[in-house]
């Protein structure tokens, strides 16, 4: 059904157009008409036409001005002008308004039908585009919560590659590098800082998650995770590395309103904890702050910056440099850790070169903590007396350069030990996988089979295998099978079906297609070529 509006001050024109349209298109068109500029605008507001035949010279507001008004309210109306005035200025304005056709009266029947069909095609394309947009939107309504939860889980449990986080952020349109975590905690009722019947409340929250999500996002501009026990973690991205007082008060008030709204809707008590702004790769720290803030108070909403908890630093202390240093160490990024160690030492030397003892103590503290990270990662074996010379060596050092060298060396060693251990583990896993593939390529083995053999999740194994070999699992297995197929073709008189079975393929046709894709010839052509040499 197409809604067609006829706007002309001549009744005979309207009657003629209506007759032509009804005769040609029958019930496909719903037609209404108006004879003055004002009545055309009012009709358009009520009728919201898909297609409008417009005369320019009408009593009161002319057709061009009427179209401008209509276009403001309805961007999708297709205009067709029918006018006895062949004026350049009118035509130019009509073009600017996106008019489909400027027709000079009188217009024959076939021309009217032709231009109307074109207008209908435009309307059909717009409707199809709109339909597809709604389908995509509907799908996104299902997919986006999954992507958001993936980002939250990755940030909190730190089980990710950097490109995974970037992919999540790109999909969600997140451009900010900072953010703070908030947490919704719920229970049957609040007793002090404890929520009762957490299990029952979590089941109710799980069943109502979609509505909780919609309500929450109306108050907080957040990325939401799924229900974990009786908690929902949220990330609020932000551009600045700090939140000023007014912003903090505003977000606390929004959180209070949210807690009241959720309680009224679900008859469950809700509390909201809010952490401080951090680089997004340190979101776990902000999340823990949000939880600790709730533990410290009995209020419905608690912001960590209002609580006397956490470590305060002197104004110019390089907190970000310290965190980055240990993050790079933990990743086994030797060059990055060494560069950041030098950067941090630059700060110590610039500010405290007259206090060498304090610089030595800080260097010792960082060295011990870096090694602690290496011990936890399996990169080093702990021996109680391995550090017996650390303190005497540091005490004997003279000058900032010698202290720097000792400090950077210890950071580099810890990072290197972690890196070497990771490489050894990766190589060990991939070597074991290759051995398994070599022994079992003749069977219908899958990625799941091999990952189970090396006891690593399929997702992680797939990435690890690609990084170490440069090929994905399927490509690698195919190459092994193709090499074996060539050997059998070269050295035996086995049939194609027998060769196919010996290298792990059940379908000879599939084997033949795969062989040609990888070698450029079919198995038969390969065999004949070898015989002809």
BAMI-766878 format. One line per 3 residues: their letters; for each residue x, y, z of C-alpha. Coordinates in nm, 4 decimals. Layout:
<pts>
A> X:Y:Z; ... $
</pts>
This chain:
<pts>
XXX> 0.0000:0.0000:0.0000; 0.1300:0.3433:-0.1007; -0.0118:0.6624:0.0497 $
XXX> -0.0440:0.9216:-0.2279; -0.1232:1.2873:-0.1639; -0.2574:1.5105:-0.4436 $
XXX> -0.2030:1.8847:-0.3921; -0.3557:2.1178:-0.6523; -0.5969:2.4108:-0.6406 $
XXX> -0.7828:2.2796:-0.9441; -1.0405:2.0139:-0.8635; -1.0365:1.8781:-1.2172 $
XXX> -0.6633:1.8071:-1.1913; -0.7096:1.6205:-0.8640; -1.0036:1.4199:-1.0062 $
XXX> -0.8059:1.3327:-1.3196; -0.5004:1.2182:-1.1239; -0.7143:1.0155:-0.8871 $
XXX> -0.8949:0.8464:-1.1764; -0.5660:0.7540:-1.3508; -0.4036:0.6211:-1.0323 $
XXX> -0.7059:0.4170:-0.9204; -0.7570:0.2711:-1.2671; -0.3918:0.1710:-1.3054 $
XXX> -0.3015:0.0707:-0.9490; -0.6362:-0.0110:-0.7888; -0.6130:-0.0884:-0.4173 $
XXX> -0.2339:-0.0423:-0.4127; -0.2768:0.3279:-0.3422; -0.4564:0.5146:-0.0672 $
XXX> -0.5277:0.8654:-0.1999; -0.6047:1.1931:-0.0237; -0.6004:1.5483:-0.1543 $
XXX> -0.5836:1.9157:-0.0574; -0.6225:2.2439:-0.2477; -0.4366:2.5071:-0.0433 $
XXX> -0.0834:2.5305:0.0871; -0.1915:2.5292:0.4523; -0.4312:2.2366:0.4101 $
XXX> -0.1586:2.0426:0.2248; 0.0801:2.0846:0.5195; -0.1895:1.9841:0.7696 $
XXX> -0.2866:1.6836:0.5571; 0.0779:1.5748:0.5269; 0.1211:1.5897:0.9064 $
XXX> -0.1811:1.3648:0.9538; -0.1591:1.1431:0.6439; 0.2242:1.1150:0.6184 $
XXX> 0.2243:1.0435:0.2427; 0.4783:0.8216:0.0690; 0.4318:1.0087:-0.2592 $
XXX> 0.3097:1.3638:-0.3143; 0.1975:1.5223:-0.6428; 0.2451:1.8961:-0.5848 $
XXX> 0.1342:2.2038:-0.7745; 0.3523:2.5114:-0.7167; 0.0932:2.7882:-0.7462 $
XXX> -0.1688:2.7263:-0.4755; -0.3632:2.9743:-0.2626; -0.1778:3.0925:0.0462 $
XXX> 0.1485:2.9042:0.0987; 0.2940:2.8018:-0.2375; 0.3976:2.4480:-0.3259 $
XXX> 0.7718:2.5037:-0.2759; 0.7247:2.6400:0.0766; 0.4747:2.3641:0.1563 $
XXX> 0.7294:2.1011:0.0479; 0.9919:2.2556:0.2754; 0.7532:2.2245:0.5708 $
XXX> 0.6584:1.8681:0.4809; 1.0232:1.7687:0.4295; 1.1062:1.8850:0.7836 $
XXX> 0.8534:1.6388:0.9286; 0.8893:1.3538:0.6787; 1.2245:1.3012:0.5064 $
XXX> 1.1025:1.0018:0.3054; 0.8177:1.1589:0.1059; 0.8837:1.1430:-0.2694 $
XXX> 0.7728:1.4659:-0.4390; 0.6507:1.4971:-0.7968; 0.5783:1.8495:-0.9187 $
XXX> 0.3055:1.9191:-1.1765; 0.2972:2.2843:-1.2717; 0.1919:2.5111:-1.5535 $
XXX> 0.4898:2.7324:-1.4662; 0.8136:2.6360:-1.6402; 1.0373:2.8620:-1.4342 $
XXX> 1.4067:2.8037:-1.3725; 1.3955:2.9292:-1.0105; 1.1160:2.6891:-0.9224 $
XXX> 1.2955:2.3995:-1.0905; 1.6191:2.4793:-0.9051; 1.4451:2.4892:-0.5670 $
XXX> 1.2641:2.1674:-0.6525; 1.5973:1.9977:-0.7242; 1.7321:2.1190:-0.3898 $
XXX> 1.4317:1.9621:-0.2191; 1.5016:1.6270:-0.3848; 1.1990:1.6317:-0.6141 $
XXX> 1.1785:1.3180:-0.8286; 1.0296:1.4860:-1.1381; 0.9263:1.8348:-1.2497 $
XXX> 0.6372:1.7919:-1.4943; 0.4846:2.0693:-1.7009; 0.1064:2.0676:-1.7395 $
XXX> -0.0701:1.9237:-1.9195; 0.0805:1.5793:-1.8535; -0.0322:1.2720:-2.0439 $
XXX> -0.1530:0.9573:-1.8687; 0.1481:0.7400:-1.9561; 0.3939:0.9945:-1.8151 $
XXX> 0.2021:1.0060:-1.4856; 0.1977:0.6271:-1.4597; 0.5666:0.6055:-1.5504 $
XXX> 0.6832:0.8571:-1.2882; 0.4531:0.7064:-1.0252; 0.6080:0.3638:-1.0839 $
XXX> 0.9539:0.5160:-1.0354; 0.8376:0.6733:-0.7100; 0.6976:0.3391:-0.5936 $
XXX> 1.0312:0.1714:-0.6680; 1.2073:0.4314:-0.4538; 0.9577:0.3736:-0.1717 $
XXX> 1.0052:-0.0041:-0.2028; 1.3841:0.0302:-0.1796; 1.3532:0.2565:0.1229 $
XXX> 1.1170:0.0115:0.2918; 1.3486:-0.2805:0.2180; 1.6453:-0.0823:0.3503 $
XXX> 1.4492:0.0076:0.6623; 1.3440:-0.3545:0.7061; 1.7052:-0.4714:0.6785 $
XXX> 1.8143:-0.2053:0.9273; 1.5533:-0.3282:1.1735; 1.6626:-0.6893:1.1223 $
XXX> 2.0252:-0.5912:1.1876; 1.9182:-0.3878:1.4895; 1.7163:-0.6810:1.6204 $
XXX> 2.0147:-0.9114:1.5793; 2.2434:-0.6567:1.7447; 2.0073:-0.6418:2.0409 $
XXX> 2.0907:-1.0104:2.0878; 2.4598:-0.9938:1.9972; 2.5674:-0.6721:2.1729 $
XXX> 2.5078:-0.8016:2.5286; 2.7244:-1.1043:2.4425; 3.0028:-0.8804:2.3091 $
XXX> 2.9775:-0.6507:2.6119; 2.9985:-0.9480:2.8468; 3.3014:-1.0748:2.6548 $
XXX> 3.4789:-0.7432:2.7083; 3.3905:-0.7332:3.0793; 3.5024:-1.0925:3.1351 $
XXX> 3.8285:-1.0356:2.9490; 3.9093:-0.7206:3.1489; 3.8249:-0.8747:3.4843 $
XXX> 3.9916:-1.2119:3.4402; 4.2762:-1.0853:3.2186; 4.2482:-1.3881:2.9906 $
XXX> 4.2981:-1.2141:2.6604; 4.5297:-1.1034:2.3840; 4.5563:-0.7288:2.3255 $
XXX> 4.3935:-0.7620:1.9831; 4.0940:-0.9354:2.1463; 4.0279:-0.6285:2.3603 $
XXX> 4.0716:-0.4024:2.0570; 3.8221:-0.6137:1.8622; 3.5656:-0.5954:2.1427 $
XXX> 3.6101:-0.2173:2.1646; 3.5842:-0.1697:1.7879; 3.2635:-0.3736:1.7739 $
XXX> 3.1153:-0.1664:2.0555; 3.2429:0.1664:1.9216; 3.4544:0.2397:2.2298 $
XXX> 3.7277:0.4934:2.1554; 3.8113:0.5947:2.5132; 4.1245:0.4550:2.6810 $
XXX> 4.0131:0.5183:3.0403; 3.7141:0.4027:3.2375; 3.5836:0.3111:3.5794 $
XXX> 3.4043:0.0020:3.6981; 3.0760:-0.0098:3.8845; 2.9090:-0.3155:4.0306 $
XXX> 2.5428:-0.3925:4.0979; 2.5028:-0.6163:4.4011; 2.1602:-0.7543:4.4888 $
XXX> 1.9850:-0.9631:4.7500; 1.6523:-1.0219:4.9220; 1.7294:-0.7435:5.1658 $
XXX> 2.0280:-0.5509:5.2981; 2.1563:-0.6211:5.6492; 2.4468:-0.3894:5.7201 $
XXX> 2.6808:-0.4313:5.4262; 2.5551:-0.7856:5.3581; 2.2829:-0.8895:5.1105 $
XXX> 2.0644:-1.1820:5.2177; 1.9495:-1.4698:4.9941; 2.2041:-1.3902:4.7251 $
XXX> 2.1294:-1.7155:4.5405; 1.7567:-1.6516:4.5113; 1.8147:-1.2897:4.4101 $
XXX> 2.0674:-1.3908:4.1451; 1.8164:-1.6327:3.9874; 1.5548:-1.3595:3.9753 $
XXX> 1.8089:-1.1165:3.8292; 1.9121:-1.3714:3.5659; 1.5503:-1.4159:3.4587 $
XXX> 1.5022:-1.0387:3.4394; 1.8477:-0.9515:3.3040; 1.7249:-0.7890:2.9823 $
XXX> 1.4989:-0.5490:3.1706; 1.7650:-0.4777:3.4368; 2.0059:-0.3966:3.1554 $
XXX> 1.7626:-0.1589:2.9848; 1.6833:0.0235:3.3093; 2.0489:0.0470:3.4135 $
XXX> 2.1623:0.1882:3.0799; 1.8995:0.4572:3.1184; 2.0921:0.5862:3.4208 $
XXX> 2.4550:0.4898:3.3535; 2.6334:0.4997:3.0120; 2.7832:0.1584:3.0732 $
XXX> 2.9033:-0.1632:2.9162; 2.7383:-0.4447:3.1148; 2.8537:-0.7935:3.1991 $
XXX> 2.6299:-1.0885:3.2756; 2.5007:-1.1939:3.6173; 2.7856:-1.3419:3.8248 $
XXX> 2.6514:-1.4823:4.1527; 2.4589:-1.1800:4.2858; 2.6631:-0.9199:4.0984 $
XXX> 2.6721:-0.7478:3.7616; 2.9943:-0.5714:3.6628; 2.9797:-0.2557:3.4509 $
XXX> 3.2422:-0.0515:3.2664; 3.1840:0.3194:3.2112; 3.4372:0.4387:2.9482 $
XXX> 3.5713:0.7933:2.9808; 3.8250:1.0139:2.8047; 3.9920:1.1725:3.1068 $
XXX> 4.2214:0.9954:3.3524; 4.0493:1.1550:3.6517; 3.6931:1.2373:3.7532 $
XXX> 3.6297:1.5774:3.9049; 3.4119:1.6349:4.2099; 3.1002:1.7446:4.0215 $
XXX> 3.1129:1.4404:3.7916; 3.1510:1.2113:4.0930; 2.8505:1.3650:4.2694 $
XXX> 2.6431:1.3383:3.9508; 2.7262:0.9701:3.8961; 2.6560:0.8886:4.2628 $
XXX> 2.3143:1.0534:4.2378; 2.2364:0.8638:3.9185; 2.3381:0.5409:4.0917 $
XXX> 2.1044:0.6192:4.3850; 1.8154:0.6769:4.1468; 1.9012:0.3499:3.9716 $
XXX> 1.9038:0.1506:4.2960; 1.5631:0.2939:4.3919; 1.4173:0.2245:4.0479 $
XXX> 1.5405:-0.1359:4.0404; 1.4134:-0.2092:4.3907; 1.0703:-0.0684:4.3100 $
XXX> 1.0528:-0.2707:3.9890; 1.1805:-0.6080:4.1116; 1.1227:-0.5946:4.4896 $
XXX> 1.4877:-0.6884:4.5422; 1.7450:-0.4744:4.7224; 2.0207:-0.3300:4.5019 $
XXX> 2.3481:-0.1626:4.5939; 2.5937:0.0098:4.3608; 2.9693:0.0270:4.4160 $
XXX> 3.1828:0.2581:4.2017; 3.5595:0.2407:4.1502; 3.8047:0.5082:4.0395 $
XXX> 3.9074:0.5939:3.6840; 4.1831:0.3695:3.5489; 4.3331:0.2799:3.2123 $
XXX> 4.0913:0.0193:3.0798; 4.3511:-0.2580:3.0973; 4.3533:-0.2011:3.4748 $
XXX> 3.9755:-0.2350:3.5108; 4.0120:-0.5208:3.7594; 4.1606:-0.2746:4.0094 $
XXX> 3.8683:-0.0373:3.9682; 3.6266:-0.3308:4.0065; 3.7908:-0.4407:4.3323 $
XXX> 3.7703:-0.0817:4.4555; 3.3975:-0.0787:4.3795; 3.3463:-0.3982:4.5829 $
XXX> 3.5632:-0.2753:4.8710; 3.3704:0.0528:4.8827; 3.0482:-0.1444:4.9426 $
XXX> 3.2148:-0.3535:5.2120; 3.3323:-0.0387:5.3909; 2.9879:0.1238:5.4165 $
XXX> 2.6239:0.0323:5.4744; 2.4969:0.2783:5.2135; 2.3067:0.1894:4.8997 $
XXX> 2.5746:0.3568:4.6872; 2.9447:0.3860:4.7605; 3.2210:0.5522:4.5599 $
XXX> 3.5773:0.4522:4.6411; 3.6933:0.8160:4.6376; 3.4586:0.8854:4.9285 $
XXX> 3.6068:0.6030:5.1352; 3.9278:0.6204:5.3442; 4.0616:0.3134:5.1630 $
XXX> 4.3278:0.2607:4.9029; 4.6751:0.4032:4.8683; 4.7314:0.7766:4.8353 $
XXX> 5.0369:0.8981:4.6417; 5.2269:1.2229:4.6467; 5.1145:1.4571:4.3724 $
XXX> 5.3816:1.3851:4.1126; 5.4298:1.0127:4.1796; 5.4251:0.8244:3.8451 $
XXX> 5.1517:0.5729:3.9294; 5.0871:0.4903:3.5635; 5.4570:0.4252:3.5024 $
XXX> 5.4733:0.1881:3.8008; 5.1677:-0.0065:3.6870; 5.2878:-0.0217:3.3270 $
XXX> 5.6304:-0.1467:3.4383; 5.4854:-0.4465:3.6201; 5.2278:-0.5101:3.3492 $
XXX> 5.5047:-0.5339:3.0882; 5.7084:-0.7533:3.3203; 5.4146:-0.9888:3.3677 $
XXX> 5.3742:-1.0169:2.9900; 5.7429:-1.1016:2.9476; 5.7934:-0.7928:2.7310 $
XXX> 6.1659:-0.7480:2.7999; 6.2269:-0.4410:2.5831; 5.9131:-0.2673:2.7061 $
XXX> 5.9884:-0.3447:3.0724; 6.3473:-0.2204:3.0388; 6.2306:0.1021:2.8721 $
XXX> 5.9702:0.1623:3.1437; 6.2231:0.0781:3.4193; 6.4521:0.3471:3.2794 $
XXX> 6.1604:0.5869:3.2563; 6.0687:0.5276:3.6208; 6.4326:0.5622:3.7282 $
XXX> 6.4498:0.8938:3.5409; 6.1744:1.0172:3.7713; 6.3604:0.8983:4.0829 $
XXX> 6.6850:1.0548:3.9674; 6.5178:1.3817:3.8741; 6.3353:1.4145:4.2055 $
XXX> 6.5431:1.2254:4.4634; 6.9048:1.2021:4.3462; 7.0072:1.3632:4.6778 $
XXX> 6.8507:1.0676:4.8630; 7.0410:0.7620:4.7312; 6.9265:0.5371:5.0177 $
XXX> 6.5581:0.5880:4.9299; 6.6352:0.5272:4.5619; 6.8142:0.2022:4.6537 $
XXX> 6.5227:0.0883:4.8693; 6.2712:0.1593:4.5916; 6.4912:-0.0220:4.3406 $
XXX> 6.5090:-0.3211:4.5759; 6.1300:-0.3128:4.6285; 6.0620:-0.3153:4.2548 $
XXX> 6.3199:-0.5849:4.1837; 6.1686:-0.8127:4.4491; 5.8171:-0.7551:4.3207 $
XXX> 5.9182:-0.8198:3.9590; 6.0745:-1.1482:4.0686; 5.7596:-1.2302:4.2667 $
XXX> 5.5632:-1.1966:3.9421; 5.8156:-1.4247:3.7707; 5.7832:-1.6845:4.0496 $
XXX> 5.4039:-1.6829:4.0204; 5.4158:-1.7257:3.6434; 5.6493:-2.0240:3.6677 $
XXX> 5.9304:-1.8308:3.5079; 6.1612:-1.8758:3.8064; 6.2149:-2.1368:4.0756 $
XXX> 6.2073:-1.9871:4.4241; 6.5127:-2.0525:4.6400; 6.5252:-1.8919:4.9801 $
XXX> 6.8895:-1.7806:4.9634; 6.9039:-1.6667:4.6004; 6.8840:-1.3002:4.7058 $
XXX> 7.1463:-1.3036:4.9775; 7.3718:-1.0557:4.7943; 7.1008:-0.8054:4.6924 $
XXX> 7.1193:-0.5783:4.9954; 7.5021:-0.5809:5.0375; 7.5446:-0.5135:4.6648 $
XXX> 7.3024:-0.2230:4.6664; 7.4561:-0.0703:4.9777; 7.7989:-0.0748:4.8150 $
XXX> 7.6883:0.0953:4.4938; 7.7984:0.4547:4.4351; 7.6232:0.6961:4.2029 $
XXX> 7.2864:0.6902:4.0265; 7.4232:0.5206:3.7138; 7.5337:0.2103:3.9036 $
XXX> 7.2027:0.1896:4.0942; 7.0129:0.2279:3.7650; 7.2156:-0.0522:3.6049 $
XXX> 7.1409:-0.2900:3.8946; 6.7725:-0.1974:3.8963; 6.7197:-0.2301:3.5194 $
XXX> 6.9137:-0.5583:3.5120; 6.6867:-0.7156:3.7740; 6.3708:-0.6015:3.5905 $
XXX> 6.5105:-0.7314:3.2604; 6.5993:-1.0699:3.4144; 6.2519:-1.1150:3.5628 $
XXX> 6.0847:-1.0215:3.2326; 6.3203:-1.2430:3.0354; 6.2539:-1.5431:3.2609 $
XXX> 5.8803:-1.5008:3.2109; 5.9239:-1.4624:2.8342; 6.1467:-1.7708:2.8059 $
XXX> 5.9039:-1.9765:3.0124; 5.6117:-1.8731:2.7928; 5.8085:-1.9572:2.4794 $
XXX> 5.9080:-2.2943:2.6218; 5.5485:-2.3706:2.7131; 5.4234:-2.2602:2.3705 $
XXX> 5.6874:-2.4577:2.1834; 5.6272:-2.7597:2.4038; 5.2536:-2.7509:2.3393 $
XXX> 5.2936:-2.7015:1.9638; 5.5616:-2.9723:1.9398; 5.3348:-3.2182:2.1202 $
XXX> 5.0485:-3.1191:1.8912; 5.2636:-3.1744:1.5811; 5.3681:-3.5169:1.7072 $
XXX> 5.0050:-3.6099:1.7680; 4.9038:-3.4899:1.4220; 5.1910:-3.6803:1.2608 $
XXX> 5.0791:-4.0017:1.4287; 4.7054:-3.9560:1.3701; 4.6622:-3.7645:1.0421 $
XXX> 4.5161:-4.0808:0.8858; 4.2182:-4.0509:1.1223; 3.9433:-3.7914:1.1085 $
XXX> 4.1110:-3.5726:1.3733; 3.9773:-3.2312:1.4693; 4.1032:-2.9225:1.6483 $
XXX> 3.9128:-3.0381:1.9567; 4.0912:-3.3748:1.9493; 4.4367:-3.2156:1.9406 $
XXX> 4.3585:-2.9454:2.1979; 4.2281:-3.2149:2.4320; 4.5484:-3.4130:2.3781 $
XXX> 4.7667:-3.1149:2.4818; 4.5107:-3.0123:2.7487; 4.4531:-2.6554:2.6294 $
XXX> 4.1216:-2.4988:2.5316; 4.0504:-2.5131:2.1553; 4.0323:-2.1333:2.1303 $
XXX> 4.3684:-2.0738:2.2975; 4.5337:-2.3678:2.1202; 4.4165:-2.2398:1.7807 $
XXX> 4.5759:-1.8991:1.8397; 4.8918:-2.0486:1.9859; 4.9321:-2.2920:1.6967 $
XXX> 4.8898:-2.0156:1.4366; 5.1409:-1.7913:1.6145; 5.4049:-2.0640:1.6352 $
XXX> 5.3633:-2.2282:1.2933; 5.2269:-1.9487:1.0750; 4.9455:-2.1831:0.9657 $
XXX> 4.6098:-2.2598:1.1137; 4.5313:-2.6136:1.2274; 4.3391:-2.7191:0.9143 $
XXX> 4.6080:-2.5852:0.6816; 4.8802:-2.7692:0.8721; 4.6962:-3.1028:0.8742 $
XXX> 4.6174:-3.0637:0.5037; 4.9851:-3.0059:0.4218; 5.0823:-3.3194:0.6175 $
XXX> 4.8218:-3.5221:0.4310; 4.9183:-3.3823:0.0909; 5.2849:-3.4637:0.1508 $
XXX> 5.1919:-3.8200:0.2437; 4.9612:-3.8484:-0.0587; 5.2474:-3.7461:-0.2892 $
XXX> 5.4738:-4.0070:-0.1313; 5.2130:-4.2793:-0.1804; 5.1538:-4.1709:-0.5402 $
XXX> 5.5298:-4.1734:-0.6023; 5.6118:-4.5070:-0.4389; 5.3040:-4.7315:-0.4594 $
XXX> 5.0394:-4.8531:-0.7010; 4.7564:-4.7995:-0.4535; 4.4233:-4.6829:-0.5945 $
XXX> 4.3003:-4.3316:-0.5301; 4.0402:-4.4705:-0.2911; 4.3066:-4.6583:-0.0942 $
XXX> 4.5341:-4.3520:-0.0769; 4.2386:-4.1388:0.0259; 4.1630:-4.3745:0.3165 $
XXX> 4.5256:-4.3907:0.4285; 4.5614:-4.0137:0.4710; 4.2371:-3.9434:0.6554 $
XXX> 3.9824:-3.8641:0.3846; 3.6593:-4.0602:0.3467; 3.5475:-3.8965:0.0202 $
XXX> 3.7756:-3.9512:-0.2837; 3.6196:-3.6573:-0.4676; 3.6924:-3.4234:-0.1782 $
XXX> 4.0481:-3.5588:-0.1609; 4.0943:-3.4965:-0.5334; 3.9670:-3.1369:-0.5077 $
XXX> 4.1886:-3.0677:-0.2064; 4.4931:-3.2179:-0.3788; 4.4409:-3.0038:-0.6877 $
XXX> 4.3854:-2.6913:-0.4794; 4.7186:-2.7471:-0.3044; 4.9296:-2.8791:-0.5929 $
XXX> 4.7652:-2.7397:-0.9054; 4.6946:-3.0863:-1.0500; 4.4665:-3.3785:-0.9679 $
XXX> 4.6119:-3.6922:-0.8052; 4.5749:-3.8763:-1.1386; 4.7551:-3.6005:-1.3298 $
XXX> 5.0273:-3.5986:-1.0651; 5.0690:-3.9783:-1.0952; 5.0761:-3.9679:-1.4755 $
XXX> 5.3245:-3.6831:-1.4688; 5.5591:-3.8797:-1.2474; 5.5301:-4.1866:-1.4684 $
XX> 5.6146:-3.9807:-1.7754; 5.9398:-3.8489:-1.6333 $
</pts>
